[in-house]
Amino acid sequence: MATVADEVLSIFARRGESAYYGEEVSQLEHALQTAYCAQQEGASEALIVAALVHDIGHLLEEIPENSADLGIDAKHEEIGRHWLSERFGMDVAEPAHLHVSAKRYLCATDRDYFATLSAASVQSLALQGGAMTSAEVREFEENEFYRDAVALRLWDDKAKIPGLPTPALDSYREMVNAVAARRSGR
Ligand code: FE
């Protein structure tokens, strides 16, 4: 039977070479760099896996690469949330799902954050609803996983460096299956 890691690897094998919207790296490079940042900062295994698969929703559906130019918010985080929640616990699915809201949160709460965003990320922010209102900020902070989502977001924003060496996707195989097994073991 195919494991969750097999599924993840085959999704990246199929679509991982596609461009990461408006950036100089592929989807696979972006995923690997995000996971590597998480690893370097000593994140839990669940959060490292969340970092690796946070954009999987982009890869599950045929979403045009220039969707933001077309004025379409592809809602990849909703597509991804469903897929992830069937395979992992909330400690993976929620931070991944919330990484878009975390951008809106950071824009509202961190004065310096907006200046760090890439052009493509600023463009998609408008489609995602712009900075959070103070009511939205309070609501976001009630989510048990909001800090993980914010951490993931900051790694996500950094993970756009062309040619940065990282561990290979295959090296996460065991970790992905171990984290997935904890969900079914609950
Ligand atoms: Fe991302």
Backbone and ligand atoms as CSV (ligand in chain L), in Angstrom:
chain,resi,resn,atom,element,x,y,z
A,1,MET,N,N,0.844,-1.208,0.000
A,1,MET,CA,C,0.000,0.000,0.000
A,1,MET,C,C,0.873,1.251,0.000
A,2,ALA,N,N,0.457,2.232,-0.766
A,2,ALA,CA,C,1.234,3.474,-0.828
A,2,ALA,C,C,1.146,4.206,0.513
A,3,THR,N,N,2.264,4.684,1.008
A,3,THR,CA,C,2.265,5.456,2.244
A,3,THR,C,C,1.990,6.927,1.924
A,4,VAL,N,N,1.772,7.711,2.974
A,4,VAL,CA,C,1.566,9.149,2.779
A,4,VAL,C,C,2.819,9.766,2.136
A,5,ALA,N,N,3.990,9.300,2.556
A,5,ALA,CA,C,5.226,9.825,1.949
A,5,ALA,C,C,5.270,9.507,0.451
A,6,ASP,N,N,4.816,8.300,0.069
A,6,ASP,CA,C,4.756,7.959,-1.369
A,6,ASP,C,C,3.862,8.958,-2.110
A,7,GLU,N,N,2.735,9.271,-1.503
A,7,GLU,CA,C,1.806,10.216,-2.140
A,7,GLU,C,C,2.458,11.587,-2.300
A,8,VAL,N,N,3.110,12.046,-1.224
A,8,VAL,CA,C,3.751,13.368,-1.263
A,8,VAL,C,C,4.834,13.381,-2.349
A,9,LEU,N,N,5.645,12.330,-2.363
A,9,LEU,CA,C,6.723,12.274,-3.362
A,9,LEU,C,C,6.168,12.240,-4.782
A,10,SER,N,N,5.071,11.506,-4.987
A,10,SER,CA,C,4.555,11.430,-6.357
A,10,SER,C,C,3.906,12.743,-6.783
A,11,ILE,N,N,3.314,13.459,-5.836
A,11,ILE,CA,C,2.736,14.777,-6.174
A,11,ILE,C,C,3.852,15.740,-6.593
A,12,PHE,N,N,4.945,15.734,-5.851
A,12,PHE,CA,C,6.064,16.608,-6.221
A,12,PHE,C,C,6.739,16.144,-7.505
A,13,ALA,N,N,6.766,14.807,-7.731
A,13,ALA,CA,C,7.358,14.314,-8.981
A,13,ALA,C,C,6.537,14.784,-10.178
A,14,ARG,N,N,5.229,14.853,-9.981
A,14,ARG,CA,C,4.328,15.238,-11.069
A,14,ARG,C,C,4.322,16.746,-11.309
A,15,ARG,N,N,4.267,17.510,-10.237
A,15,ARG,CA,C,4.054,18.960,-10.389
A,15,ARG,C,C,5.136,19.827,-9.752
A,16,GLY,N,N,6.089,19.213,-9.095
A,16,GLY,CA,C,7.053,19.979,-8.302
A,16,GLY,C,C,7.940,20.903,-9.103
A,17,GLU,N,N,8.099,20.601,-10.385
A,17,GLU,CA,C,8.954,21.461,-11.214
A,17,GLU,C,C,8.245,22.727,-11.663
A,18,SER,N,N,6.920,22.807,-11.410
A,18,SER,CA,C,6.218,24.021,-11.825
A,18,SER,C,C,6.737,25.205,-11.010
A,19,ALA,N,N,6.542,26.378,-11.577
A,19,ALA,CA,C,7.099,27.582,-10.942
A,19,ALA,C,C,6.343,27.909,-9.670
A,20,TYR,N,N,7.054,28.450,-8.692
A,20,TYR,CA,C,6.397,28.991,-7.507
A,20,TYR,C,C,6.019,30.421,-7.869
A,21,TYR,N,N,4.715,30.662,-7.902
A,21,TYR,CA,C,4.132,31.899,-8.423
A,21,TYR,C,C,4.986,33.160,-8.360
A,22,GLY,N,N,5.440,33.558,-9.510
A,22,GLY,CA,C,6.136,34.845,-9.597
A,22,GLY,C,C,7.511,34.856,-8.961
A,23,GLU,N,N,8.033,33.688,-8.547
A,23,GLU,CA,C,9.344,33.651,-7.900
A,23,GLU,C,C,10.326,32.877,-8.785
A,24,GLU,N,N,11.582,32.907,-8.363
A,24,GLU,CA,C,12.653,32.304,-9.161
A,24,GLU,C,C,12.908,30.838,-8.807
A,25,VAL,N,N,12.074,30.251,-7.967
A,25,VAL,CA,C,12.277,28.856,-7.568
A,25,VAL,C,C,11.077,28.005,-7.987
A,26,SER,N,N,11.301,26.694,-8.080
A,26,SER,CA,C,10.196,25.781,-8.395
A,26,SER,C,C,9.421,25.479,-7.111
A,27,GLN,N,N,8.261,24.873,-7.283
A,27,GLN,CA,C,7.459,24.465,-6.119
A,27,GLN,C,C,8.257,23.529,-5.213
A,28,LEU,N,N,8.982,22.588,-5.824
A,28,LEU,CA,C,9.757,21.636,-5.028
A,28,LEU,C,C,10.868,22.354,-4.249
A,29,GLU,N,N,11.618,23.222,-4.930
A,29,GLU,CA,C,12.683,23.968,-4.240
A,29,GLU,C,C,12.099,24.792,-3.084
A,30,HIS,N,N,10.947,25.414,-3.349
A,30,HIS,CA,C,10.310,26.231,-2.325
A,30,HIS,C,C,9.924,25.380,-1.109
A,31,ALA,N,N,9.338,24.218,-1.359
A,31,ALA,CA,C,8.924,23.317,-0.269
A,31,ALA,C,C,10.145,22.862,0.534
A,32,LEU,N,N,11.204,22.479,-0.179
A,32,LEU,CA,C,12.410,21.986,0.491
A,32,LEU,C,C,13.081,23.086,1.311
A,33,GLN,N,N,13.093,24.295,0.782
A,33,GLN,CA,C,13.704,25.406,1.525
A,33,GLN,C,C,12.875,25.768,2.759
A,34,THR,N,N,11.556,25.704,2.646
A,34,THR,CA,C,10.700,26.020,3.797
A,34,THR,C,C,10.921,24.987,4.903
A,35,ALA,N,N,10.946,23.706,4.516
A,35,ALA,CA,C,11.165,22.637,5.496
A,35,ALA,C,C,12.554,22.752,6.125
A,36,TYR,N,N,13.516,23.111,5.319
A,36,TYR,CA,C,14.892,23.232,5.811
A,36,TYR,C,C,15.012,24.373,6.823
A,37,CYS,N,N,14.358,25.482,6.561
A,37,CYS,CA,C,14.329,26.591,7.536
A,37,CYS,C,C,13.734,26.106,8.849
A,38,ALA,N,N,12.636,25.368,8.765
A,38,ALA,CA,C,11.974,24.854,9.970
A,38,ALA,C,C,12.929,23.954,10.754
A,39,GLN,N,N,13.610,23.111,10.027
A,39,GLN,CA,C,14.556,22.181,10.641
A,39,GLN,C,C,15.689,22.932,11.340
A,40,GLN,N,N,16.222,23.926,10.659
A,40,GLN,CA,C,17.332,24.697,11.218
A,40,GLN,C,C,16.940,25.456,12.471
A,41,GLU,N,N,15.656,25.795,12.575
A,41,GLU,CA,C,15.215,26.514,13.772
A,41,GLU,C,C,14.709,25.564,14.852
A,42,GLY,N,N,14.925,24.280,14.645
A,42,GLY,CA,C,14.573,23.309,15.683
A,42,GLY,C,C,13.080,23.076,15.851
A,43,ALA,N,N,12.317,23.240,14.785
A,43,ALA,CA,C,10.859,23.010,14.849
A,43,ALA,C,C,10.560,21.536,15.110
A,44,SER,N,N,9.357,21.274,15.590
A,44,SER,CA,C,8.912,19.892,15.804
A,44,SER,C,C,8.808,19.176,14.452
A,45,GLU,N,N,8.781,17.843,14.498
A,45,GLU,CA,C,8.640,17.090,13.248
A,45,GLU,C,C,7.341,17.455,12.531
A,46,ALA,N,N,6.270,17.615,13.300
A,46,ALA,CA,C,4.979,17.962,12.678
A,46,ALA,C,C,5.086,19.299,11.935
A,47,LEU,N,N,5.787,20.253,12.546
A,47,LEU,CA,C,5.879,21.571,11.902
A,47,LEU,C,C,6.844,21.542,10.700
A,48,ILE,N,N,7.853,20.705,10.762
A,48,ILE,CA,C,8.742,20.544,9.600
A,48,ILE,C,C,7.943,19.941,8.427
A,49,VAL,N,N,7.131,18.940,8.739
A,49,VAL,CA,C,6.299,18.337,7.692
A,49,VAL,C,C,5.283,19.362,7.171
A,50,ALA,N,N,4.701,20.127,8.085
A,50,ALA,CA,C,3.762,21.181,7.656
A,50,ALA,C,C,4.459,22.150,6.701
A,51,ALA,N,N,5.706,22.490,7.015
A,51,ALA,CA,C,6.469,23.400,6.152
A,51,ALA,C,C,6.687,22.773,4.771
A,52,LEU,N,N,6.964,21.490,4.769
A,52,LEU,CA,C,7.217,20.790,3.504
A,52,LEU,C,C,5.972,20.761,2.607
A,53,VAL,N,N,4.817,20.599,3.212
A,53,VAL,CA,C,3.586,20.397,2.417
A,53,VAL,C,C,2.646,21.604,2.450
A,54,HIS,N,N,3.127,22.771,2.938
A,54,HIS,CA,C,2.187,23.880,3.157
A,54,HIS,C,C,1.506,24.360,1.880
A,55,ASP,N,N,2.150,24.167,0.729
A,55,ASP,CA,C,1.548,24.619,-0.538
A,55,ASP,C,C,1.019,23.460,-1.368
A,56,ILE,N,N,0.789,22.310,-0.755
A,56,ILE,CA,C,0.403,21.132,-1.534
A,56,ILE,C,C,-0.904,21.379,-2.307
A,57,GLY,N,N,-1.732,22.252,-1.767
A,57,GLY,CA,C,-2.978,22.600,-2.464
A,57,GLY,C,C,-2.731,23.163,-3.853
A,58,HIS,N,N,-1.572,23.822,-4.028
A,58,HIS,CA,C,-1.210,24.358,-5.348
A,58,HIS,C,C,-0.968,23.225,-6.337
A,59,LEU,N,N,-0.536,22.094,-5.813
A,59,LEU,CA,C,-0.074,21.010,-6.677
A,59,LEU,C,C,-1.167,19.978,-6.936
A,60,LEU,N,N,-2.250,20.054,-6.184
A,60,LEU,CA,C,-3.310,19.054,-6.310
A,60,LEU,C,C,-4.261,19.392,-7.441
A,61,GLU,N,N,-4.322,20.661,-7.790
A,61,GLU,CA,C,-5.289,21.091,-8.803
A,61,GLU,C,C,-4.554,21.840,-9.894
A,62,GLU,N,N,-5.131,21.821,-11.053
A,62,GLU,CA,C,-4.527,22.559,-12.156
A,62,GLU,C,C,-4.893,24.034,-12.025
A,63,ILE,N,N,-4.078,24.750,-11.283
A,63,ILE,CA,C,-4.306,26.186,-11.117
A,63,ILE,C,C,-3.315,26.904,-12.032
A,64,PRO,N,N,-3.785,27.830,-12.874
A,64,PRO,CA,C,-2.833,28.494,-13.764
A,64,PRO,C,C,-1.743,29.226,-12.974
A,65,GLU,N,N,-0.504,29.152,-13.477
A,65,GLU,CA,C,0.617,29.768,-12.755
A,65,GLU,C,C,0.449,31.265,-12.591
A,66,ASN,N,N,-0.268,31.890,-13.541
A,66,ASN,CA,C,-0.435,33.347,-13.458
A,66,ASN,C,C,-1.784,33.704,-12.848
A,67,SER,N,N,-2.314,32.859,-11.948
A,67,SER,CA,C,-3.651,33.095,-11.406
A,67,SER,C,C,-3.782,34.476,-10.760
A,68,ALA,N,N,-2.709,34.926,-10.061
A,68,ALA,CA,C,-2.800,36.241,-9.411
A,68,ALA,C,C,-2.927,37.357,-10.451
A,69,ASP,N,N,-2.202,37.195,-11.585
A,69,ASP,CA,C,-2.310,38.191,-12.668
A,69,ASP,C,C,-3.736,38.235,-13.218
A,70,LEU,N,N,-4.394,37.089,-13.202
A,70,LEU,CA,C,-5.751,37.008,-13.732
A,70,LEU,C,C,-6.786,37.479,-12.714
A,71,GLY,N,N,-6.320,37.838,-11.516
A,71,GLY,CA,C,-7.235,38.318,-10.488
A,71,GLY,C,C,-7.971,37.187,-9.794
A,72,ILE,N,N,-7.402,35.988,-9.827
A,72,ILE,CA,C,-8.046,34.824,-9.206
A,72,ILE,C,C,-7.281,34.464,-7.937
A,73,ASP,N,N,-7.989,34.384,-6.837
A,73,ASP,CA,C,-7.366,33.812,-5.638
A,73,ASP,C,C,-7.701,32.333,-5.664
A,74,ALA,N,N,-6.698,31.516,-5.895
A,74,ALA,CA,C,-6.942,30.095,-6.145
A,74,ALA,C,C,-7.355,29.321,-4.879
A,75,LYS,N,N,-7.314,29.963,-3.719
A,75,LYS,CA,C,-7.735,29.315,-2.478
A,75,LYS,C,C,-7.036,27.983,-2.261
A,76,HIS,N,N,-5.760,27.983,-2.558
A,76,HIS,CA,C,-5.039,26.723,-2.451
A,76,HIS,C,C,-5.000,26.210,-1.030
A,77,GLU,N,N,-5.135,27.125,-0.064
A,77,GLU,CA,C,-5.039,26.665,1.323
A,77,GLU,C,C,-6.271,25.846,1.724
A,78,GLU,N,N,-7.419,26.108,1.080
A,78,GLU,CA,C,-8.617,25.301,1.387
A,78,GLU,C,C,-8.506,23.911,0.758
A,79,ILE,N,N,-8.008,23.881,-0.464
A,79,ILE,CA,C,-7.809,22.601,-1.146
A,79,ILE,C,C,-6.789,21.770,-0.358
A,80,GLY,N,N,-5.734,22.440,0.058
A,80,GLY,CA,C,-4.684,21.772,0.814
A,80,GLY,C,C,-5.171,21.296,2.178
A,81,ARG,N,N,-5.993,22.111,2.821
A,81,ARG,CA,C,-6.466,21.766,4.161
A,81,ARG,C,C,-7.204,20.425,4.153
A,82,HIS,N,N,-8.086,20.280,3.167
A,82,HIS,CA,C,-8.876,19.054,3.077
A,82,HIS,C,C,-7.960,17.847,2.882
A,83,TRP,N,N,-7.052,17.972,1.948
A,83,TRP,CA,C,-6.123,16.877,1.643
A,83,TRP,C,C,-5.282,16.538,2.871
A,84,LEU,N,N,-4.772,17.554,3.532
A,84,LEU,CA,C,-3.893,17.329,4.687
A,84,LEU,C,C,-4.645,16.749,5.876
A,85,SER,N,N,-5.882,17.216,6.087
A,85,SER,CA,C,-6.607,16.760,7.280
A,85,SER,C,C,-7.003,15.293,7.165
A,86,GLU,N,N,-7.007,14.781,5.945
A,86,GLU,CA,C,-7.286,13.352,5.778
A,86,GLU,C,C,-6.041,12.497,6.031
A,87,ARG,N,N,-4.894,13.131,6.087
A,87,ARG,CA,C,-3.639,12.362,6.202
A,87,ARG,C,C,-2.824,12.671,7.449
A,88,PHE,N,N,-3.005,13.871,7.994
A,88,PHE,CA,C,-2.198,14.293,9.140
A,88,PHE,C,C,-3.097,14.844,10.241
A,89,GLY,N,N,-2.505,15.004,11.430
A,89,GLY,CA,C,-3.226,15.646,12.526
A,89,GLY,C,C,-3.322,17.150,12.323
A,90,MET,N,N,-4.029,17.782,13.253
A,90,MET,CA,C,-4.198,19.240,13.220
A,90,MET,C,C,-2.863,19.970,13.305
A,91,ASP,N,N,-1.870,19.341,13.953
A,91,ASP,CA,C,-0.574,20.010,14.127
A,91,ASP,C,C,0.169,20.194,12.801
A,92,VAL,N,N,-0.267,19.481,11.761
A,92,VAL,CA,C,0.259,19.701,10.406
A,92,VAL,C,C,-0.753,20.505,9.587
A,93,ALA,N,N,-2.002,20.060,9.610
A,93,ALA,CA,C,-3.012,20.663,8.727
A,93,ALA,C,C,-3.289,22.131,9.063
A,94,GLU,N,N,-3.338,22.454,10.354
A,94,GLU,CA,C,-3.702,23.835,10.730
A,94,GLU,C,C,-2.614,24.868,10.417
A,95,PRO,N,N,-1.372,24.642,10.821
A,95,PRO,CA,C,-0.352,25.639,10.447
A,95,PRO,C,C,-0.253,25.825,8.931
A,96,ALA,N,N,-0.393,24.720,8.182
A,96,ALA,CA,C,-0.339,24.830,6.722
A,96,ALA,C,C,-1.531,25.640,6.222
A,97,HIS,N,N,-2.695,25.320,6.731
A,97,HIS,CA,C,-3.907,26.025,6.314
A,97,HIS,C,C,-3.839,27.514,6.640
A,98,LEU,N,N,-3.297,27.822,7.813
A,98,LEU,CA,C,-3.304,29.210,8.295
A,98,LEU,C,C,-2.167,30.059,7.737
A,99,HIS,N,N,-1.311,29.508,6.877
A,99,HIS,CA,C,-0.139,30.296,6.483
A,99,HIS,C,C,-0.503,31.513,5.646
A,100,VAL,N,N,-1.643,31.485,4.984
A,100,VAL,CA,C,-2.073,32.667,4.230
A,100,VAL,C,C,-2.621,33.726,5.190
A,101,SER,N,N,-3.460,33.297,6.123
A,101,SER,CA,C,-3.951,34.231,7.147
A,101,SER,C,C,-2.793,34.823,7.932
A,102,ALA,N,N,-1.740,34.029,8.149
A,102,ALA,CA,C,-0.589,34.511,8.925
A,102,ALA,C,C,0.072,35.697,8.230
A,103,LYS,N,N,0.053,35.713,6.932
A,103,LYS,CA,C,0.589,36.880,6.208
A,103,LYS,C,C,-0.270,38.113,6.505
A,104,ARG,N,N,-1.564,37.950,6.451
A,104,ARG,CA,C,-2.477,39.056,6.749
A,104,ARG,C,C,-2.316,39.500,8.204
A,105,TYR,N,N,-2.055,38.535,9.083
A,105,TYR,CA,C,-1.832,38.816,10.506
A,105,TYR,C,C,-0.547,39.622,10.692
A,106,LEU,N,N,0.523,39.156,10.067
A,106,LEU,CA,C,1.817,39.832,10.215
A,106,LEU,C,C,1.765,41.247,9.637
A,107,CYS,N,N,1.037,41.428,8.548
A,107,CYS,CA,C,0.912,42.776,7.970
A,107,CYS,C,C,0.227,43.726,8.945
A,108,ALA,N,N,-0.653,43.183,9.788
A,108,ALA,CA,C,-1.381,44.016,10.752
A,108,ALA,C,C,-0.592,44.246,12.036
A,109,THR,N,N,0.322,43.346,12.373
A,109,THR,CA,C,0.939,43.389,13.705
A,109,THR,C,C,2.435,43.702,13.695
A,110,ASP,N,N,3.060,43.635,12.530
A,110,ASP,CA,C,4.512,43.842,12.468
A,110,ASP,C,C,4.813,44.898,11.407
A,111,ARG,N,N,5.183,46.078,11.869
A,111,ARG,CA,C,5.416,47.209,10.962
A,111,ARG,C,C,6.433,46.915,9.870
A,112,ASP,N,N,7.432,46.136,10.203
A,112,ASP,CA,C,8.522,45.901,9.251
A,112,ASP,C,C,8.218,44.782,8.263
A,113,TYR,N,N,7.172,43.997,8.569
A,113,TYR,CA,C,6.934,42.780,7.784
A,113,TYR,C,C,6.608,43.078,6.321
A,114,PHE,N,N,5.712,44.026,6.095
A,114,PHE,CA,C,5.253,44.291,4.723
A,114,PHE,C,C,6.430,44.556,3.778
A,115,ALA,N,N,7.426,45.287,4.289
A,115,ALA,CA,C,8.585,45.653,3.465
A,115,ALA,C,C,9.400,44.430,3.043
A,116,THR,N,N,9.235,43.314,3.744
A,116,THR,CA,C,10.009,42.117,3.402
A,116,THR,C,C,9.336,41.284,2.307
A,117,LEU,N,N,8.088,41.595,1.975
A,117,LEU,CA,C,7.363,40.759,1.009
A,117,LEU,C,C,7.852,40.984,-0.420
A,118,SER,N,N,7.857,39.898,-1.193
A,118,SER,CA,C,8.220,40.006,-2.602
A,118,SER,C,C,7.052,40.632,-3.373
A,119,ALA,N,N,7.334,41.066,-4.599
A,119,ALA,CA,C,6.297,41.705,-5.428
A,119,ALA,C,C,5.092,40.774,-5.611
A,120,ALA,N,N,5.356,39.492,-5.868
A,120,ALA,CA,C,4.263,38.538,-6.093
A,120,ALA,C,C,3.432,38.372,-4.819
A,121,SER,N,N,4.113,38.438,-3.683
A,121,SER,CA,C,3.427,38.247,-2.409
A,121,SER,C,C,2.561,39.466,-2.055
A,122,VAL,N,N,3.029,40.638,-2.427
A,122,VAL,CA,C,2.231,41.861,-2.219
A,122,VAL,C,C,0.989,41.800,-3.102
A,123,GLN,N,N,1.178,41.336,-4.329
A,123,GLN,CA,C,0.064,41.250,-5.274
A,123,GLN,C,C,-1.007,40.280,-4.756
A,124,SER,N,N,-0.581,39.128,-4.256
A,124,SER,CA,C,-1.582,38.165,-3.787
A,124,SER,C,C,-2.227,38.604,-2.474
A,125,LEU,N,N,-1.514,39.421,-1.691
A,125,LEU,CA,C,-2.084,39.915,-0.425
A,125,LEU,C,C,-3.413,40.630,-0.657
A,126,ALA,N,N,-3.476,41.450,-1.705
A,126,ALA,CA,C,-4.701,42.194,-1.991
A,126,ALA,C,C,-5.853,41.224,-2.257
A,127,LEU,N,N,-5.568,40.151,-3.016
A,127,LEU,CA,C,-6.606,39.158,-3.324
A,127,LEU,C,C,-7.023,38.376,-2.078
A,128,GLN,N,N,-6.099,38.291,-1.123
A,128,GLN,CA,C,-6.371,37.514,0.095
A,128,GLN,C,C,-7.076,38.349,1.165
A,129,GLY,N,N,-7.268,39.646,0.878
A,129,GLY,CA,C,-8.030,40.479,1.805
A,129,GLY,C,C,-7.238,41.558,2.524
A,130,GLY,N,N,-5.933,41.673,2.202
A,130,GLY,CA,C,-5.122,42.718,2.826
A,130,GLY,C,C,-4.847,42.440,4.298
A,131,ALA,N,N,-4.296,43.435,4.996
A,131,ALA,CA,C,-3.958,43.259,6.423
A,131,ALA,C,C,-5.229,42.968,7.232
A,132,MET,N,N,-5.083,42.182,8.304
A,132,MET,CA,C,-6.226,41.874,9.179
A,132,MET,C,C,-6.688,43.118,9.929
A,133,THR,N,N,-7.973,43.155,10.220
A,133,THR,CA,C,-8.506,44.168,11.136
A,133,THR,C,C,-8.150,43.736,12.567
A,134,SER,N,N,-8.343,44.627,13.534
A,134,SER,CA,C,-7.967,44.234,14.900
A,134,SER,C,C,-8.863,43.110,15.417
A,135,ALA,N,N,-10.101,43.066,14.980
A,135,ALA,CA,C,-10.984,41.954,15.387
A,135,ALA,C,C,-10.479,40.631,14.815
A,136,GLU,N,N,-10.035,40.685,13.555
A,136,GLU,CA,C,-9.491,39.472,12.928
A,136,GLU,C,C,-8.206,39.016,13.620
A,137,VAL,N,N,-7.399,39.999,14.045
A,137,VAL,CA,C,-6.161,39.678,14.769
A,137,VAL,C,C,-6.495,38.933,16.056
A,138,ARG,N,N,-7.468,39.433,16.804
A,138,ARG,CA,C,-7.835,38.778,18.070
A,138,ARG,C,C,-8.352,37.365,17.822
A,139,GLU,N,N,-9.157,37.231,16.800
A,139,GLU,CA,C,-9.714,35.908,16.484
A,139,GLU,C,C,-8.600,34.934,16.083
A,140,PHE,N,N,-7.668,35.430,15.288
A,140,PHE,CA,C,-6.545,34.594,14.831
A,140,PHE,C,C,-5.731,34.099,16.023
A,141,GLU,N,N,-5.521,34.976,16.994
A,141,GLU,CA,C,-4.701,34.609,18.160
A,141,GLU,C,C,-5.387,33.595,19.069
A,142,GLU,N,N,-6.670,33.361,18.823
A,142,GLU,CA,C,-7.365,32.335,19.603
A,142,GLU,C,C,-7.100,30.942,19.056
A,143,ASN,N,N,-6.597,30.858,17.855
A,143,ASN,CA,C,-6.300,29.539,17.287
A,143,ASN,C,C,-5.071,28.944,17.959
A,144,GLU,N,N,-5.243,27.744,18.401
A,144,GLU,CA,C,-4.174,27.031,19.108
A,144,GLU,C,C,-2.872,26.979,18.302
A,145,PHE,N,N,-2.983,27.011,16.991
A,145,PHE,CA,C,-1.807,26.832,16.141
A,145,PHE,C,C,-1.315,28.128,15.504
A,146,TYR,N,N,-1.765,29.286,16.018
A,146,TYR,CA,C,-1.419,30.508,15.299
A,146,TYR,C,C,0.078,30.809,15.333
A,147,ARG,N,N,0.740,30.472,16.443
A,147,ARG,CA,C,2.186,30.756,16.490
A,147,ARG,C,C,2.945,29.885,15.490
A,148,ASP,N,N,2.524,28.630,15.385
A,148,ASP,CA,C,3.139,27.742,14.389
A,148,ASP,C,C,2.908,28.284,12.980
A,149,ALA,N,N,1.706,28.786,12.746
A,149,ALA,CA,C,1.381,29.317,11.414
A,149,ALA,C,C,2.240,30.538,11.097
A,150,VAL,N,N,2.458,31.399,12.092
A,150,VAL,CA,C,3.292,32.596,11.885
A,150,VAL,C,C,4.740,32.180,11.616
A,151,ALA,N,N,5.239,31.216,12.389
A,151,ALA,CA,C,6.612,30.728,12.169
A,151,ALA,C,C,6.729,30.161,10.753
A,152,LEU,N,N,5.754,29.342,10.371
A,152,LEU,CA,C,5.776,28.745,9.032
A,152,LEU,C,C,5.783,29.837,7.955
A,153,ARG,N,N,4.962,30.853,8.189
A,153,ARG,CA,C,4.875,31.953,7.219
A,153,ARG,C,C,6.229,32.643,7.006
A,154,LEU,N,N,6.952,32.856,8.093
A,154,LEU,CA,C,8.241,33.545,7.984
A,154,LEU,C,C,9.254,32.674,7.232
A,155,TRP,N,N,9.188,31.343,7.416
A,155,TRP,CA,C,10.065,30.455,6.644
A,155,TRP,C,C,9.645,30.453,5.184
A,156,ASP,N,N,8.338,30.403,4.974
A,156,ASP,CA,C,7.758,30.440,3.631
A,156,ASP,C,C,8.267,31.661,2.853
A,157,ASP,N,N,8.250,32.812,3.510
A,157,ASP,CA,C,8.681,34.050,2.848
A,157,ASP,C,C,10.164,34.034,2.485
A,158,LYS,N,N,10.942,33.317,3.271
A,158,LYS,CA,C,12.390,33.273,3.015
A,158,LYS,C,C,12.762,32.242,1.947
A,159,ALA,N,N,11.866,31.277,1.729
A,159,ALA,CA,C,12.204,30.086,0.936
A,159,ALA,C,C,12.051,30.316,-0.569
A,160,LYS,N,N,12.734,31.337,-1.054
A,160,LYS,CA,C,12.602,31.736,-2.458
A,160,LYS,C,C,13.963,32.042,-3.041
A,161,ILE,N,N,14.973,31.318,-2.581
A,161,ILE,CA,C,16.351,31.635,-2.964
A,161,ILE,C,C,16.821,30.685,-4.063
A,162,PRO,N,N,17.017,31.197,-5.289
A,162,PRO,CA,C,17.430,30.314,-6.384
A,162,PRO,C,C,18.739,29.602,-6.054
A,163,GLY,N,N,18.748,28.283,-6.238
A,163,GLY,CA,C,19.984,27.515,-6.111
A,163,GLY,C,C,20.423,27.180,-4.696
A,164,LEU,N,N,19.637,27.529,-3.685
A,164,LEU,CA,C,20.045,27.208,-2.310
A,164,LEU,C,C,20.057,25.688,-2.102
A,165,PRO,N,N,21.187,25.119,-1.644
A,165,PRO,CA,C,21.212,23.669,-1.434
A,165,PRO,C,C,20.398,23.275,-0.188
A,166,THR,N,N,19.645,22.208,-0.298
A,166,THR,CA,C,18.841,21.701,0.828
A,166,THR,C,C,18.908,20.175,0.814
A,167,PRO,N,N,18.505,19.525,1.899
A,167,PRO,CA,C,18.332,18.073,1.845
A,167,PRO,C,C,17.288,17.715,0.769
A,168,ALA,N,N,17.401,16.519,0.204
A,168,ALA,CA,C,16.480,16.086,-0.858
A,168,ALA,C,C,15.126,15.693,-0.270
A,169,LEU,N,N,14.113,15.700,-1.121
A,169,LEU,CA,C,12.760,15.341,-0.689
A,169,LEU,C,C,12.730,13.946,-0.059
A,170,ASP,N,N,13.457,13.038,-0.657
A,170,ASP,CA,C,13.457,11.655,-0.188
A,170,ASP,C,C,13.920,11.531,1.271
A,171,SER,N,N,14.726,12.481,1.731
A,171,SER,CA,C,15.231,12.411,3.107
A,171,SER,C,C,14.120,12.650,4.141
A,172,TYR,N,N,12.955,13.145,3.708
A,172,TYR,CA,C,11.847,13.394,4.628
A,172,TYR,C,C,10.858,12.232,4.686
A,173,ARG,N,N,11.127,11.198,3.912
A,173,ARG,CA,C,10.209,10.070,3.794
A,173,ARG,C,C,9.775,9.510,5.168
A,174,GLU,N,N,10.776,9.166,5.967
A,174,GLU,CA,C,10.472,8.563,7.274
A,174,GLU,C,C,9.716,9.517,8.185
A,175,MET,N,N,10.155,10.774,8.172
A,175,MET,CA,C,9.513,11.767,9.033
A,175,MET,C,C,8.047,11.966,8.635
A,176,VAL,N,N,7.787,12.039,7.344
A,176,VAL,CA,C,6.409,12.228,6.862
A,176,VAL,C,C,5.539,11.053,7.311
A,177,ASN,N,N,6.031,9.848,7.149
A,177,ASN,CA,C,5.234,8.685,7.540
A,177,ASN,C,C,5.058,8.596,9.054
A,178,ALA,N,N,6.108,8.965,9.799
A,178,ALA,CA,C,5.998,8.923,11.267
A,178,ALA,C,C,4.966,9.934,11.762
A,179,VAL,N,N,4.996,11.132,11.196
A,179,VAL,CA,C,4.046,12.167,11.605
A,179,VAL,C,C,2.621,11.767,11.193
A,180,ALA,N,N,2.469,11.193,9.999
A,180,ALA,CA,C,1.148,10.735,9.538
A,180,ALA,C,C,0.633,9.598,10.431
A,181,ALA,N,N,1.526,8.729,10.855
A,181,ALA,CA,C,1.124,7.582,11.696
A,181,ALA,C,C,0.590,8.046,13.048
A,182,ARG,N,N,1.107,9.180,13.540
A,182,ARG,CA,C,0.627,9.697,14.829
A,182,ARG,C,C,-0.840,10.109,14.731
A,183,ARG,N,N,-1.281,10.537,13.572
A,183,ARG,CA,C,-2.690,10.907,13.423
A,183,ARG,C,C,-3.560,9.668,13.563
A,184,SER,N,N,-3.221,8.622,12.809
A,184,SER,CA,C,-4.064,7.414,12.842
A,184,SER,C,C,-3.954,6.710,14.190
A,185,GLY,N,N,-2.863,6.956,14.927
A,185,GLY,CA,C,-2.675,6.330,16.225
A,185,GLY,C,C,-3.469,6.976,17.349
A,186,ARG,N,N,-4.094,8.135,17.056
A,186,ARG,CA,C,-4.798,8.847,18.129
A,186,ARG,C,C,-6.073,8.139,18.555
L,1,FE,FE,FE,4.668,28.921,0.168
